[in-house]
Each structure stands twice: as C-alpha cells, then as structure tokens.
Amino acid sequence: MTNEQTTTEEIIAEKKLLSNLKKMIQTANKAAEKKNYIHGEIELGVIKRVMEATSIVSIPPGCERVIGSYYERMTGRNAYY
C-alpha cells in the first residue's frame, strides 16, 4: 500500500465521520424539538462548530463524544461514528 492510497483512505474516513456527525445532529435536533429540549451552551457550540465544518480537522478533539451523547440522549439509539 502506498502513501497515496493511505491518504485517500484517510480522507474518505474523515469525510464519512463528518457526514455521520452532521446526520446525528440533524436527527437529534428533530427529536429535541419534539421534546422541547433546552440545549446547553456547550452543546450549542459543538453543534454549530460541526455543522459549519468543512473538514474534520477543524473540529476539536472530543466533539464527537458530545454529539454522540446528545444523539443517544435524544433518540435512545447508540451513536455511530
């Protein structure tokens, strides 16, 4: 396997992770709206940061855990990354 293949695979994995995070936010937001859930400041900040991100590099470490926790709390389903 060459470095070019590894890089391409990593880019695809990062795009998939970012896409999954955005989908989880959208799903959790729909559930939160039905429950009249009031978001905390940290949740809102992380949600905004992820939704505006164009690359996984622009998201600080740990944000995926915040999104996963929010998703699980709102939907009752396990987070997927």
PDB file with SEQRES, HELIX, SHEET and CRYST1 records, atoms N, CA, C and O in Angstrom:
SEQRES   1 A   81  MET THR ASN GLU GLN THR THR THR GLU GLU ILE ILE ALA          
SEQRES   2 A   81  GLU LYS LYS LEU LEU SER ASN LEU LYS LYS MET ILE GLN          
SEQRES   3 A   81  THR ALA ASN LYS ALA ALA GLU LYS LYS ASN TYR ILE HIS          
SEQRES   4 A   81  GLY GLU ILE GLU LEU GLY VAL ILE LYS ARG VAL MET GLU          
SEQRES   5 A   81  ALA THR SER ILE VAL SER ILE PRO PRO GLY CYS GLU ARG          
SEQRES   6 A   81  VAL ILE GLY SER TYR TYR GLU ARG MET THR GLY ARG ASN          
SEQRES   7 A   81  ALA TYR TYR                                                  
HELIX    1 AA1 ASN A    3  LYS A   35  1                                  33    
HELIX    2 AA2 GLU A   41  GLU A   52  1                                  12    
HELIX    3 AA3 ILE A   56  SER A   58  5                                   3    
HELIX    4 AA4 CYS A   63  THR A   75  1                                  13    
CRYST1    1.000    1.000    1.000  90.00  90.00  90.00 P 1           1          
ATOM      1  N   MET A   1       0.850  -1.176   0.000  1.00  0.00           N  
ATOM      2  CA  MET A   1       0.000   0.000   0.000  1.00  0.00           C  
ATOM      3  C   MET A   1       0.898   1.243   0.000  1.00  0.00           C  
ATOM      4  O   MET A   1       1.835   1.347   0.791  1.00  0.00           O  
ATOM      5  N   THR A   2       0.603   2.145  -0.869  1.00  0.00           N  
ATOM      6  CA  THR A   2       1.415   3.354  -0.971  1.00  0.00           C  
ATOM      7  C   THR A   2       0.880   4.428  -0.044  1.00  0.00           C  
ATOM      8  O   THR A   2      -0.225   4.314   0.486  1.00  0.00           O  
ATOM      9  N   ASN A   3       1.662   5.458   0.144  1.00  0.00           N  
ATOM     10  CA  ASN A   3       1.231   6.584   0.962  1.00  0.00           C  
ATOM     11  C   ASN A   3       0.030   7.282   0.354  1.00  0.00           C  
ATOM     12  O   ASN A   3      -0.832   7.795   1.067  1.00  0.00           O  
ATOM     13  N   GLU A   4      -0.021   7.297  -0.977  1.00  0.00           N  
ATOM     14  CA  GLU A   4      -1.146   7.944  -1.657  1.00  0.00           C  
ATOM     15  C   GLU A   4      -2.455   7.223  -1.352  1.00  0.00           C  
ATOM     16  O   GLU A   4      -3.478   7.869  -1.127  1.00  0.00           O  
ATOM     17  N   GLN A   5      -2.434   5.891  -1.342  1.00  0.00           N  
ATOM     18  CA  GLN A   5      -3.635   5.115  -1.031  1.00  0.00           C  
ATOM     19  C   GLN A   5      -4.055   5.346   0.407  1.00  0.00           C  
ATOM     20  O   GLN A   5      -5.241   5.511   0.688  1.00  0.00           O  
ATOM     21  N   THR A   6      -3.102   5.359   1.313  1.00  0.00           N  
ATOM     22  CA  THR A   6      -3.407   5.593   2.724  1.00  0.00           C  
ATOM     23  C   THR A   6      -4.037   6.967   2.902  1.00  0.00           C  
ATOM     24  O   THR A   6      -5.018   7.112   3.631  1.00  0.00           O  
ATOM     25  N   THR A   7      -3.488   7.957   2.253  1.00  0.00           N  
ATOM     26  CA  THR A   7      -4.010   9.304   2.358  1.00  0.00           C  
ATOM     27  C   THR A   7      -5.437   9.372   1.826  1.00  0.00           C  
ATOM     28  O   THR A   7      -6.297  10.000   2.443  1.00  0.00           O  
ATOM     29  N   THR A   8      -5.694   8.739   0.701  1.00  0.00           N  
ATOM     30  CA  THR A   8      -7.034   8.730   0.122  1.00  0.00           C  
ATOM     31  C   THR A   8      -8.021   8.042   1.059  1.00  0.00           C  
ATOM     32  O   THR A   8      -9.136   8.522   1.257  1.00  0.00           O  
ATOM     33  N   GLU A   9      -7.609   6.925   1.631  1.00  0.00           N  
ATOM     34  CA  GLU A   9      -8.472   6.206   2.571  1.00  0.00           C  
ATOM     35  C   GLU A   9      -8.747   7.036   3.812  1.00  0.00           C  
ATOM     36  O   GLU A   9      -9.867   7.038   4.324  1.00  0.00           O  
ATOM     37  N   GLU A  10      -7.746   7.734   4.292  1.00  0.00           N  
ATOM     38  CA  GLU A  10      -7.923   8.587   5.470  1.00  0.00           C  
ATOM     39  C   GLU A  10      -8.879   9.732   5.171  1.00  0.00           C  
ATOM     40  O   GLU A  10      -9.723  10.069   6.002  1.00  0.00           O  
ATOM     41  N   ILE A  11      -8.757  10.327   4.004  1.00  0.00           N  
ATOM     42  CA  ILE A  11      -9.640  11.423   3.605  1.00  0.00           C  
ATOM     43  C   ILE A  11     -11.074  10.930   3.533  1.00  0.00           C  
ATOM     44  O   ILE A  11     -11.987  11.610   4.002  1.00  0.00           O  
ATOM     45  N   ILE A  12     -11.283   9.764   2.955  1.00  0.00           N  
ATOM     46  CA  ILE A  12     -12.626   9.194   2.851  1.00  0.00           C  
ATOM     47  C   ILE A  12     -13.193   8.918   4.237  1.00  0.00           C  
ATOM     48  O   ILE A  12     -14.361   9.209   4.496  1.00  0.00           O  
ATOM     49  N   ALA A  13     -12.374   8.358   5.134  1.00  0.00           N  
ATOM     50  CA  ALA A  13     -12.823   8.061   6.501  1.00  0.00           C  
ATOM     51  C   ALA A  13     -13.187   9.346   7.243  1.00  0.00           C  
ATOM     52  O   ALA A  13     -14.178   9.383   7.972  1.00  0.00           O  
ATOM     53  N   GLU A  14     -12.386  10.401   7.059  1.00  0.00           N  
ATOM     54  CA  GLU A  14     -12.671  11.674   7.726  1.00  0.00           C  
ATOM     55  C   GLU A  14     -13.967  12.295   7.198  1.00  0.00           C  
ATOM     56  O   GLU A  14     -14.756  12.831   7.976  1.00  0.00           O  
ATOM     57  N   LYS A  15     -14.190  12.226   5.894  1.00  0.00           N  
ATOM     58  CA  LYS A  15     -15.419  12.769   5.315  1.00  0.00           C  
ATOM     59  C   LYS A  15     -16.634  11.991   5.802  1.00  0.00           C  
ATOM     60  O   LYS A  15     -17.691  12.567   6.059  1.00  0.00           O  
ATOM     61  N   LYS A  16     -16.475  10.678   5.928  1.00  0.00           N  
ATOM     62  CA  LYS A  16     -17.575   9.841   6.418  1.00  0.00           C  
ATOM     63  C   LYS A  16     -17.895  10.181   7.876  1.00  0.00           C  
ATOM     64  O   LYS A  16     -19.065  10.270   8.252  1.00  0.00           O  
ATOM     65  N   LEU A  17     -16.864  10.370   8.692  1.00  0.00           N  
ATOM     66  CA  LEU A  17     -17.066  10.726  10.094  1.00  0.00           C  
ATOM     67  C   LEU A  17     -17.801  12.055  10.208  1.00  0.00           C  
ATOM     68  O   LEU A  17     -18.757  12.173  10.973  1.00  0.00           O  
ATOM     69  N   LEU A  18     -17.360  13.048   9.455  1.00  0.00           N  
ATOM     70  CA  LEU A  18     -18.002  14.360   9.485  1.00  0.00           C  
ATOM     71  C   LEU A  18     -19.455  14.267   9.022  1.00  0.00           C  
ATOM     72  O   LEU A  18     -20.341  14.886   9.611  1.00  0.00           O  
ATOM     73  N   SER A  19     -19.692  13.501   7.979  1.00  0.00           N  
ATOM     74  CA  SER A  19     -21.047  13.313   7.468  1.00  0.00           C  
ATOM     75  C   SER A  19     -21.938  12.635   8.511  1.00  0.00           C  
ATOM     76  O   SER A  19     -23.084  13.037   8.709  1.00  0.00           O  
ATOM     77  N   ASN A  20     -21.409  11.608   9.175  1.00  0.00           N  
ATOM     78  CA  ASN A  20     -22.180  10.913  10.209  1.00  0.00           C  
ATOM     79  C   ASN A  20     -22.495  11.836  11.384  1.00  0.00           C  
ATOM     80  O   ASN A  20     -23.602  11.798  11.921  1.00  0.00           O  
ATOM     81  N   LEU A  21     -21.538  12.658  11.781  1.00  0.00           N  
ATOM     82  CA  LEU A  21     -21.785  13.600  12.876  1.00  0.00           C  
ATOM     83  C   LEU A  21     -22.903  14.573  12.510  1.00  0.00           C  
ATOM     84  O   LEU A  21     -23.773  14.864  13.332  1.00  0.00           O  
ATOM     85  N   LYS A  22     -22.878  15.073  11.280  1.00  0.00           N  
ATOM     86  CA  LYS A  22     -23.914  16.008  10.841  1.00  0.00           C  
ATOM     87  C   LYS A  22     -25.283  15.335  10.787  1.00  0.00           C  
ATOM     88  O   LYS A  22     -26.286  15.947  11.154  1.00  0.00           O  
ATOM     89  N   LYS A  23     -25.336  14.084  10.334  1.00  0.00           N  
ATOM     90  CA  LYS A  23     -26.605  13.344  10.298  1.00  0.00           C  
ATOM     91  C   LYS A  23     -27.137  13.108  11.707  1.00  0.00           C  
ATOM     92  O   LYS A  23     -28.337  13.227  11.955  1.00  0.00           O  
ATOM     93  N   MET A  24     -26.231  12.770  12.632  1.00  0.00           N  
ATOM     94  CA  MET A  24     -26.666  12.545  14.015  1.00  0.00           C  
ATOM     95  C   MET A  24     -27.216  13.831  14.616  1.00  0.00           C  
ATOM     96  O   MET A  24     -28.197  13.792  15.357  1.00  0.00           O  
ATOM     97  N   ILE A  25     -26.601  14.967  14.309  1.00  0.00           N  
ATOM     98  CA  ILE A  25     -27.094  16.245  14.819  1.00  0.00           C  
ATOM     99  C   ILE A  25     -28.483  16.529  14.276  1.00  0.00           C  
ATOM    100  O   ILE A  25     -29.371  16.934  15.026  1.00  0.00           O  
ATOM    101  N   GLN A  26     -28.679  16.322  12.988  1.00  0.00           N  
ATOM    102  CA  GLN A  26     -29.984  16.588  12.386  1.00  0.00           C  
ATOM    103  C   GLN A  26     -31.071  15.707  13.002  1.00  0.00           C  
ATOM    104  O   GLN A  26     -32.165  16.180  13.308  1.00  0.00           O  
ATOM    105  N   THR A  27     -30.761  14.439  13.179  1.00  0.00           N  
ATOM    106  CA  THR A  27     -31.730  13.506  13.774  1.00  0.00           C  
ATOM    107  C   THR A  27     -32.025  13.883  15.221  1.00  0.00           C  
ATOM    108  O   THR A  27     -33.183  13.905  15.637  1.00  0.00           O  
ATOM    109  N   ALA A  28     -30.972  14.180  15.988  1.00  0.00           N  
ATOM    110  CA  ALA A  28     -31.140  14.548  17.391  1.00  0.00           C  
ATOM    111  C   ALA A  28     -31.900  15.866  17.522  1.00  0.00           C  
ATOM    112  O   ALA A  28     -32.712  16.023  18.434  1.00  0.00           O  
ATOM    113  N   ASN A  29     -31.647  16.806  16.627  1.00  0.00           N  
ATOM    114  CA  ASN A  29     -32.358  18.087  16.672  1.00  0.00           C  
ATOM    115  C   ASN A  29     -33.855  17.904  16.447  1.00  0.00           C  
ATOM    116  O   ASN A  29     -34.665  18.574  17.088  1.00  0.00           O  
ATOM    117  N   LYS A  30     -34.224  17.009  15.547  1.00  0.00           N  
ATOM    118  CA  LYS A  30     -35.653  16.737  15.314  1.00  0.00           C  
ATOM    119  C   LYS A  30     -36.298  16.161  16.579  1.00  0.00           C  
ATOM    120  O   LYS A  30     -37.401  16.554  16.958  1.00  0.00           O  
ATOM    121  N   ALA A  31     -35.596  15.227  17.224  1.00  0.00           N  
ATOM    122  CA  ALA A  31     -36.115  14.635  18.456  1.00  0.00           C  
ATOM    123  C   ALA A  31     -36.159  15.671  19.577  1.00  0.00           C  
ATOM    124  O   ALA A  31     -37.102  15.686  20.368  1.00  0.00           O  
ATOM    125  N   ALA A  32     -35.152  16.531  19.650  1.00  0.00           N  
ATOM    126  CA  ALA A  32     -35.103  17.570  20.686  1.00  0.00           C  
ATOM    127  C   ALA A  32     -36.250  18.556  20.516  1.00  0.00           C  
ATOM    128  O   ALA A  32     -36.823  19.025  21.499  1.00  0.00           O  
ATOM    129  N   GLU A  33     -36.581  18.864  19.281  1.00  0.00           N  
ATOM    130  CA  GLU A  33     -37.685  19.791  19.012  1.00  0.00           C  
ATOM    131  C   GLU A  33     -39.012  19.207  19.511  1.00  0.00           C  
ATOM    132  O   GLU A  33     -39.834  19.922  20.084  1.00  0.00           O  
ATOM    133  N   LYS A  34     -39.211  17.921  19.291  1.00  0.00           N  
ATOM    134  CA  LYS A  34     -40.442  17.268  19.743  1.00  0.00           C  
ATOM    135  C   LYS A  34     -40.529  17.234  21.268  1.00  0.00           C  
ATOM    136  O   LYS A  34     -41.622  17.299  21.831  1.00  0.00           O  
ATOM    137  N   LYS A  35     -39.376  17.133  21.937  1.00  0.00           N  
ATOM    138  CA  LYS A  35     -39.328  17.053  23.397  1.00  0.00           C  
ATOM    139  C   LYS A  35     -39.233  18.422  24.060  1.00  0.00           C  
ATOM    140  O   LYS A  35     -39.219  18.518  25.288  1.00  0.00           O  
ATOM    141  N   ASN A  36     -39.167  19.485  23.254  1.00  0.00           N  
ATOM    142  CA  ASN A  36     -38.960  20.844  23.771  1.00  0.00           C  
ATOM    143  C   ASN A  36     -37.707  20.914  24.637  1.00  0.00           C  
ATOM    144  O   ASN A  36     -37.696  21.558  25.686  1.00  0.00           O  
ATOM    145  N   TYR A  37     -36.668  20.252  24.187  1.00  0.00           N  
ATOM    146  CA  TYR A  37     -35.394  20.176  24.903  1.00  0.00           C  
ATOM    147  C   TYR A  37     -34.675  21.517  24.840  1.00  0.00           C  
ATOM    148  O   TYR A  37     -34.633  22.159  23.790  1.00  0.00           O  
ATOM    149  N   ILE A  38     -34.116  21.931  25.956  1.00  0.00           N  
ATOM    150  CA  ILE A  38     -33.339  23.169  26.019  1.00  0.00           C  
ATOM    151  C   ILE A  38     -31.858  22.792  26.021  1.00  0.00           C  
ATOM    152  O   ILE A  38     -31.379  22.120  26.935  1.00  0.00           O  
ATOM    153  N   HIS A  39     -31.144  23.231  24.990  1.00  0.00           N  
ATOM    154  CA  HIS A  39     -29.733  22.899  24.829  1.00  0.00           C  
ATOM    155  C   HIS A  39     -28.854  23.706  25.782  1.00  0.00           C  
ATOM    156  O   HIS A  39     -29.160  24.847  26.129  1.00  0.00           O  
ATOM    157  N   GLY A  40     -27.757  23.080  26.192  1.00  0.00           N  
ATOM    158  CA  GLY A  40     -26.750  23.772  26.975  1.00  0.00           C  
ATOM    159  C   GLY A  40     -25.805  24.531  26.063  1.00  0.00           C  
ATOM    160  O   GLY A  40     -25.768  24.291  24.856  1.00  0.00           O  
ATOM    161  N   GLU A  41     -25.051  25.436  26.635  1.00  0.00           N  
ATOM    162  CA  GLU A  41     -24.128  26.258  25.844  1.00  0.00           C  
ATOM    163  C   GLU A  41     -23.062  25.418  25.142  1.00  0.00           C  
ATOM    164  O   GLU A  41     -22.713  25.690  23.993  1.00  0.00           O  
ATOM    165  N   ILE A  42     -22.553  24.411  25.821  1.00  0.00           N  
ATOM    166  CA  ILE A  42     -21.518  23.566  25.225  1.00  0.00           C  
ATOM    167  C   ILE A  42     -22.096  22.809  24.035  1.00  0.00           C  
ATOM    168  O   ILE A  42     -21.481  22.760  22.970  1.00  0.00           O  
ATOM    169  N   GLU A  43     -23.280  22.218  24.214  1.00  0.00           N  
ATOM    170  CA  GLU A  43     -23.925  21.510  23.105  1.00  0.00           C  
ATOM    171  C   GLU A  43     -24.123  22.420  21.908  1.00  0.00           C  
ATOM    172  O   GLU A  43     -23.806  22.049  20.778  1.00  0.00           O  
ATOM    173  N   LEU A  44     -24.647  23.607  22.154  1.00  0.00           N  
ATOM    174  CA  LEU A  44     -24.889  24.535  21.053  1.00  0.00           C  
ATOM    175  C   LEU A  44     -23.600  24.913  20.338  1.00  0.00           C  
ATOM    176  O   LEU A  44     -23.572  24.994  19.110  1.00  0.00           O  
ATOM    177  N   GLY A  45     -22.547  25.141  21.089  1.00  0.00           N  
ATOM    178  CA  GLY A  45     -21.262  25.487  20.490  1.00  0.00           C  
ATOM    179  C   GLY A  45     -20.698  24.366  19.636  1.00  0.00           C  
ATOM    180  O   GLY A  45     -20.200  24.598  18.535  1.00  0.00           O  
ATOM    181  N   VAL A  46     -20.782  23.151  20.152  1.00  0.00           N  
ATOM    182  CA  VAL A  46     -20.269  22.000  19.409  1.00  0.00           C  
ATOM    183  C   VAL A  46     -21.120  21.747  18.171  1.00  0.00           C  
ATOM    184  O   VAL A  46     -20.587  21.473  17.095  1.00  0.00           O  
ATOM    185  N   ILE A  47     -22.423  21.836  18.315  1.00  0.00           N  
ATOM    186  CA  ILE A  47     -23.318  21.627  17.172  1.00  0.00           C  
ATOM    187  C   ILE A  47     -23.001  22.632  16.067  1.00  0.00           C  
ATOM    188  O   ILE A  47     -22.891  22.264  14.898  1.00  0.00           O  
ATOM    189  N   LYS A  48     -22.855  23.889  16.442  1.00  0.00           N  
ATOM    190  CA  LYS A  48     -22.557  24.927  15.455  1.00  0.00           C  
ATOM    191  C   LYS A  48     -21.214  24.653  14.778  1.00  0.00           C  
ATOM    192  O   LYS A  48     -21.089  24.760  13.558  1.00  0.00           O  
ATOM    193  N   ARG A  49     -20.237  24.308  15.566  1.00  0.00           N  
ATOM    194  CA  ARG A  49     -18.892  24.059  15.023  1.00  0.00           C  
ATOM    195  C   ARG A  49     -18.893  22.902  14.035  1.00  0.00           C  
ATOM    196  O   ARG A  49     -18.269  22.990  12.977  1.00  0.00           O  
ATOM    197  N   VAL A  50     -19.591  21.812  14.372  1.00  0.00           N  
ATOM    198  CA  VAL A  50     -19.631  20.643  13.495  1.00  0.00           C  
ATOM    199  C   VAL A  50     -20.421  20.952  12.225  1.00  0.00           C  
ATOM    200  O   VAL A  50     -19.994  20.592  11.128  1.00  0.00           O  
ATOM    201  N   MET A  51     -21.552  21.609  12.364  1.00  0.00           N  
ATOM    202  CA  MET A  51     -22.385  21.880  11.192  1.00  0.00           C  
ATOM    203  C   MET A  51     -21.702  22.848  10.220  1.00  0.00           C  
ATOM    204  O   MET A  51     -21.964  22.794   9.018  1.00  0.00           O  
ATOM    205  N   GLU A  52     -20.843  23.719  10.715  1.00  0.00           N  
ATOM    206  CA  GLU A  52     -20.136  24.662   9.852  1.00  0.00           C  
ATOM    207  C   GLU A  52     -18.823  24.098   9.314  1.00  0.00           C  
ATOM    208  O   GLU A  52     -18.209  24.697   8.431  1.00  0.00           O  
ATOM    209  N   ALA A  53     -18.389  22.960   9.835  1.00  0.00           N  
ATOM    210  CA  ALA A  53     -17.097  22.391   9.455  1.00  0.00           C  
ATOM    211  C   ALA A  53     -17.116  21.866   8.020  1.00  0.00           C  
ATOM    212  O   ALA A  53     -18.101  21.297   7.552  1.00  0.00           O  
ATOM    213  N   THR A  54     -16.005  22.078   7.354  1.00  0.00           N  
ATOM    214  CA  THR A  54     -15.829  21.508   6.018  1.00  0.00           C  
ATOM    215  C   THR A  54     -14.815  20.382   6.052  1.00  0.00           C  
ATOM    216  O   THR A  54     -14.647  19.651   5.076  1.00  0.00           O  
ATOM    217  N   SER A  55     -14.142  20.247   7.181  1.00  0.00           N  
ATOM    218  CA  SER A  55     -13.140  19.209   7.357  1.00  0.00           C  
ATOM    219  C   SER A  55     -13.130  18.784   8.817  1.00  0.00           C  
ATOM    220  O   SER A  55     -13.407  19.589   9.707  1.00  0.00           O  
ATOM    221  N   ILE A  56     -12.816  17.542   9.056  1.00  0.00           N  
ATOM    222  CA  ILE A  56     -12.771  17.026  10.423  1.00  0.00           C  
ATOM    223  C   ILE A  56     -11.639  17.685  11.216  1.00  0.00           C  
ATOM    224  O   ILE A  56     -11.681  17.707  12.446  1.00  0.00           O  
ATOM    225  N   VAL A  57     -10.646  18.212  10.535  1.00  0.00           N  
ATOM    226  CA  VAL A  57      -9.514  18.870  11.182  1.00  0.00           C  
ATOM    227  C   VAL A  57      -9.970  20.119  11.934  1.00  0.00           C  
ATOM    228  O   VAL A  57      -9.358  20.489  12.936  1.00  0.00           O  
ATOM    229  N   SER A  58     -11.021  20.765  11.473  1.00  0.00           N  
ATOM    230  CA  SER A  58     -11.482  21.999  12.111  1.00  0.00           C  
ATOM    231  C   SER A  58     -12.346  21.745  13.343  1.00  0.00           C  
ATOM    232  O   SER A  58     -12.813  22.688  13.982  1.00  0.00           O  
ATOM    233  N   ILE A  59     -12.557  20.486  13.672  1.00  0.00           N  
ATOM    234  CA  ILE A  59     -13.355  20.132  14.852  1.00  0.00           C  
ATOM    235  C   ILE A  59     -12.403  19.696  15.970  1.00  0.00           C  
ATOM    236  O   ILE A  59     -11.604  18.782  15.768  1.00  0.00           O  
ATOM    237  N   PRO A  60     -12.472  20.327  17.135  1.00  0.00           N  
ATOM    238  CA  PRO A  60     -11.585  19.948  18.245  1.00  0.00           C  
ATOM    239  C   PRO A  60     -11.836  18.517  18.722  1.00  0.00           C  
ATOM    240  O   PRO A  60     -12.957  18.018  18.625  1.00  0.00           O  
ATOM    241  N   PRO A  61     -10.810  17.864  19.230  1.00  0.00           N  
ATOM    242  CA  PRO A  61     -10.977  16.508  19.763  1.00  0.00           C  
ATOM    243  C   PRO A  61     -12.037  16.490  20.864  1.00  0.00           C  
ATOM    244  O   PRO A  61     -12.118  17.417  21.670  1.00  0.00           O  
ATOM    245  N   GLY A  62     -12.824  15.461  20.891  1.00  0.00           N  
ATOM    246  CA  GLY A  62     -13.851  15.310  21.916  1.00  0.00           C  
ATOM    247  C   GLY A  62     -15.229  15.757  21.471  1.00  0.00           C  
ATOM    248  O   GLY A  62     -16.222  15.413  22.113  1.00  0.00           O  
ATOM    249  N   CYS A  63     -15.313  16.503  20.404  1.00  0.00           N  
ATOM    250  CA  CYS A  63     -16.623  16.968  19.927  1.00  0.00           C  
ATOM    251  C   CYS A  63     -17.514  15.806  19.505  1.00  0.00           C  
ATOM    252  O   CYS A  63     -18.732  15.851  19.678  1.00  0.00           O  
ATOM    253  N   GLU A  64     -16.896  14.764  18.948  1.00  0.00           N  
ATOM    254  CA  GLU A  64     -17.696  13.623  18.528  1.00  0.00           C  
ATOM    255  C   GLU A  64     -18.370  12.949  19.719  1.00  0.00           C  
ATOM    256  O   GLU A  64     -19.463  12.397  19.588  1.00  0.00           O  
ATOM    257  N   ARG A  65     -17.715  12.993  20.888  1.00  0.00           N  
ATOM    258  CA  ARG A  65     -18.334  12.414  22.089  1.00  0.00           C  
ATOM    259  C   ARG A  65     -19.520  13.243  22.559  1.00  0.00           C  
ATOM    260  O   ARG A  65     -20.524  12.695  23.012  1.00  0.00           O  
ATOM    261  N   VAL A  66     -19.407  14.555  22.453  1.00  0.00           N  
ATOM    262  CA  VAL A  66     -20.520  15.437  22.833  1.00  0.00           C  
ATOM    263  C   VAL A  66     -21.705  15.192  21.911  1.00  0.00           C  
ATOM    264  O   VAL A  66     -22.840  15.089  22.375  1.00  0.00           O  
ATOM    265  N   ILE A  67     -21.452  15.099  20.613  1.00  0.00           N  
ATOM    266  CA  ILE A  67     -22.516  14.850  19.635  1.00  0.00           C  
ATOM    267  C   ILE A  67     -23.112  13.466  19.854  1.00  0.00           C  
ATOM    268  O   ILE A  67     -24.330  13.297  19.801  1.00  0.00           O  
ATOM    269  N   GLY A  68     -22.258  12.474  20.101  1.00  0.00           N  
ATOM    270  CA  GLY A  68     -22.746  11.116  20.354  1.00  0.00           C  
ATOM    271  C   GLY A  68     -23.636  11.048  21.581  1.00  0.00           C  
ATOM    272  O   GLY A  68     -24.674  10.388  21.566  1.00  0.00           O  
ATOM    273  N   SER A  69     -23.234  11.722  22.630  1.00  0.00           N  
ATOM    274  CA  SER A  69     -24.022  11.749  23.862  1.00  0.00           C  
ATOM    275  C   SER A  69     -25.367  12.433  23.639  1.00  0.00           C  
ATOM    276  O   SER A  69     -26.404  11.954  24.099  1.00  0.00           O  
ATOM    277  N   TYR A  70     -25.337  13.549  22.934  1.00  0.00           N  
ATOM    278  CA  TYR A  70     -26.561  14.296  22.608  1.00  0.00           C  
ATOM    279  C   TYR A  70     -27.496  13.425  21.770  1.00  0.00           C  
ATOM    280  O   TYR A  70     -28.699  13.368  22.025  1.00  0.00           O  
ATOM    281  N   TYR A  71     -26.938  12.754  20.778  1.00  0.00           N  
ATOM    282  CA  TYR A  71     -27.731  11.881  19.906  1.00  0.00           C  
ATOM    283  C   TYR A  71     -28.377  10.749  20.713  1.00  0.00           C  
ATOM    284  O   TYR A  71     -29.568  10.472  20.564  1.00  0.00           O  
ATOM    285  N   GLU A  72     -27.586  10.104  21.562  1.00  0.00           N  
ATOM    286  CA  GLU A  72     -28.106   8.993  22.365  1.00  0.00           C  
ATOM    287  C   GLU A  72     -29.188   9.456  23.335  1.00  0.00           C  
ATOM    288  O   GLU A  72     -30.189   8.767  23.530  1.00  0.00           O  
ATOM    289  N   ARG A  73     -28.987  10.615  23.936  1.00  0.00           N  
ATOM    290  CA  ARG A  73     -29.963  11.147  24.892  1.00  0.00           C  
ATOM    291  C   ARG A  73     -31.289  11.488  24.202  1.00  0.00           C  
ATOM    292  O   ARG A  73     -32.360  11.243  24.758  1.00  0.00           O  
ATOM    293  N   MET A  74     -31.218  12.044  23.014  1.00  0.00           N  
ATOM    294  CA  MET A  74     -32.431  12.479  22.311  1.00  0.00           C  
ATOM    295  C   MET A  74     -33.160  11.339  21.616  1.00  0.00           C  
ATOM    296  O   MET A  74     -34.390  11.328  21.574  1.00  0.00           O  
ATOM    297  N   THR A  75     -32.420  10.381  21.070  1.00  0.00           N  
ATOM    298  CA  THR A  75     -33.045   9.320  20.272  1.00  0.00           C  
ATOM    299  C   THR A  75     -33.170   7.991  20.987  1.00  0.00           C  
ATOM    300  O   THR A  75     -34.009   7.169  20.618  1.00  0.00           O  
ATOM    301  N   GLY A  76     -32.350   7.763  22.004  1.00  0.00           N  
ATOM    302  CA  GLY A  76     -32.349   6.480  22.680  1.00  0.00           C  
ATOM    303  C   GLY A  76     -31.602   5.407  21.906  1.00  0.00           C  
ATOM    304  O   GLY A  76     -31.625   4.237  22.289  1.00  0.00           O  
ATOM    305  N   ARG A  77     -30.931   5.795  20.808  1.00  0.00           N  
ATOM    306  CA  ARG A  77     -30.166   4.858  19.989  1.00  0.00           C  
ATOM    307  C   ARG A  77     -28.677   5.096  20.201  1.00  0.00           C  
ATOM    308  O   ARG A  77     -28.266   6.175  20.629  1.00  0.00           O  
ATOM    309  N   ASN A  78     -27.877   4.083  19.900  1.00  0.00           N  
ATOM    310  CA  ASN A  78     -26.429   4.212  20.008  1.00  0.00           C  
ATOM    311  C   ASN A  78     -25.880   5.127  18.930  1.00  0.00           C  
ATOM    312  O   ASN A  78     -26.347   5.111  17.791  1.00  0.00           O  
ATOM    313  N   ALA A  79     -24.901   5.913  19.291  1.00  0.00           N  
ATOM    314  CA  ALA A  79     -24.239   6.797  18.325  1.00  0.00           C  
ATOM    315  C   ALA A  79     -23.427   5.962  17.358  1.00  0.00           C  
ATOM    316  O   ALA A  79     -22.916   4.898  17.705  1.00  0.00           O  
ATOM    317  N   TYR A  80     -23.317   6.457  16.148  1.00  0.00           N  
ATOM    318  CA  TYR A  80     -22.494   5.798  15.129  1.00  0.00           C  
ATOM    319  C   TYR A  80     -21.507   6.819  14.597  1.00  0.00           C  
ATOM    320  O   TYR A  80     -21.878   7.947  14.275  1.00  0.00           O  
ATOM    321  N   TYR A  81     -20.276   6.426  14.510  1.00  0.00           N  
ATOM    322  CA  TYR A  81     -19.233   7.346  14.037  1.00  0.00           C  
ATOM    323  C   TYR A  81     -18.641   6.826  12.768  1.00  0.00           C  
ATOM    324  O   TYR A  81     -17.744   7.453  12.204  1.00  0.00           O  
TER     325      TYR A  81                                                      
END                                                                             
